[in-house]
């Protein structure tokens, strides 16, 4: 996990030093269904594929935290 320590400073920290509540808040903000699909969100992938096909360009990704 990367954490911002100060203006422009980023250091790797262990997830073990971050509270469970903070980790869940990060996951919820990034991907509210992460604990349901366990890192592979087929609905989001399909939705982005269809959106990109309609726009005829790579305009949206379907990745989650782990992809």
ZATORNU-658322 format. One line per 4 residues: their letters; for each residue z, y, x of N, C-alpha, C. Coordinates in steps of 0.05 Angstrom, whole numbers. Layout:
<sites>
a	Z:Y:X:Z:Y:X:Z:Y:X; ...
</sites>
This chain:
<sites>
xxxx	0:-23:17:0:0:0:0:24:18; -16:44:11:-16:69:26:0:90:10; 15:105:24:31:126:11:27:153:25; 26:174:10:24:200:21:52:210:29
xxxx	56:216:54:82:224:64:84:254:65; 62:267:71:62:296:73:33:306:69; 28:331:73:1:342:69:-19:327:87; -36:311:75:-56:297:90:-47:273:107
xxxx	-21:267:106:-11:245:122:-10:220:104; -21:198:114:-19:173:99:-10:151:118; 10:137:109:21:115:125:22:90:108; 17:67:120:20:41:106:50:35:103
xxxx	58:27:79:85:19:75:85:-8:61; 106:-22:63:108:-48:50:114:-44:20; 102:-60:3:108:-59:-25:138:-66:-31; 150:-79:-12:178:-87:-15:197:-63:-15
xxxx	189:-40:-3:206:-17:-3:202:2:-26; 183:-5:-43:177:11:-67:190:-3:-91; 203:12:-108:216:0:-131:196:-14:-150; 206:-34:-163:189:-48:-183:179:-29:-204
xxxx	195:-9:-212:187:10:-232:164:27:-222; 165:35:-197:144:51:-186:118:35:-184; 119:10:-175:96:-7:-174:83:-10:-201; 100:-15:-221:89:-19:-249:77:7:-259
xxxx	88:30:-252:77:56:-260:50:60:-247; 47:53:-222:21:56:-208:0:38:-221; 8:13:-226:-10:-6:-238:-18:3:-267; 1:13:-282:-4:22:-309:-23:46:-309
xxxx	-20:64:-290:-38:87:-288:-66:79:-280; -69:60:-262:-95:52:-252:-109:32:-271; -94:13:-282:-106:-8:-298:-84:-20:-316; -83:-9:-340:-63:-17:-360:-63:-46:-367
xxxx	-86:-60:-363:-88:-88:-371:-86:-107:-346; -78:-97:-323:-78:-113:-299:-63:-139:-302; -40:-138:-314:-23:-162:-316:-33:-181:-338; -53:-173:-353:-66:-190:-373:-89:-205:-360
xxxx	-107:-190:-346:-130:-203:-334:-126:-211:-305; -104:-204:-293:-97:-213:-266:-117:-205:-245; -130:-182:-248:-147:-172:-227:-176:-174:-231; -185:-189:-252:-214:-191:-257:-219:-184:-286
xxxx	-227:-160:-291:-230:-149:-318:-259:-152:-326; -266:-174:-339:-294:-179:-347:-304:-158:-368; -286:-149:-385:-294:-129:-405:-303:-103:-391; -287:-95:-371:-293:-70:-357:-319:-73:-340
xxxx	-323:-97:-329:-347:-102:-313:-371:-101:-331; -369:-114:-354:-392:-114:-373:-397:-86:-384; -376:-71:-390:-379:-44:-400:-393:-26:-379; -385:-28:-354:-397:-11:-334:-426:-20:-329
xxxx	-431:-46:-330:-459:-55:-326:-477:-43:-348; -468:-45:-373:-484:-34:-395:-487:-4:-393; -466:10:-385:-468:39:-382:-488:47:-359; -486:33:-337:-504:38:-314:-533:31:-321
xxxx	-536:10:-336:-563:2:-345:-575:24:-363; -559:34:-381:-568:55:-399:-575:81:-383; -558:88:-364:-563:112:-348:-584:108:-326; -591:83:-321:-610:75:-300:-601:85:-272
xxxx	-575:84:-268:-564:90:-242:-535:79:-241; -525:78:-217:-497:70:-213:-479:94:-219; -468:94:-244:-453:117:-253:-424:111:-258; -418:85:-261:-390:77:-267:-385:50:-255
xxxx	-361:46:-245:-353:20:-234:-335:6:-253; -332:-20:-250:-315:-36:-267:-293:-49:-252; -287:-38:-229:-267:-52:-212:-238:-45:-221; -220:-62:-213:-192:-57:-218:-178:-54:-191
xxx	-152:-55:-191:-138:-51:-166:-145:-72:-145; -150:-96:-153:-154:-118:-134:-183:-123:-127; -202:-110:-141:-230:-117:-136:-240:-100:-113
</sites>
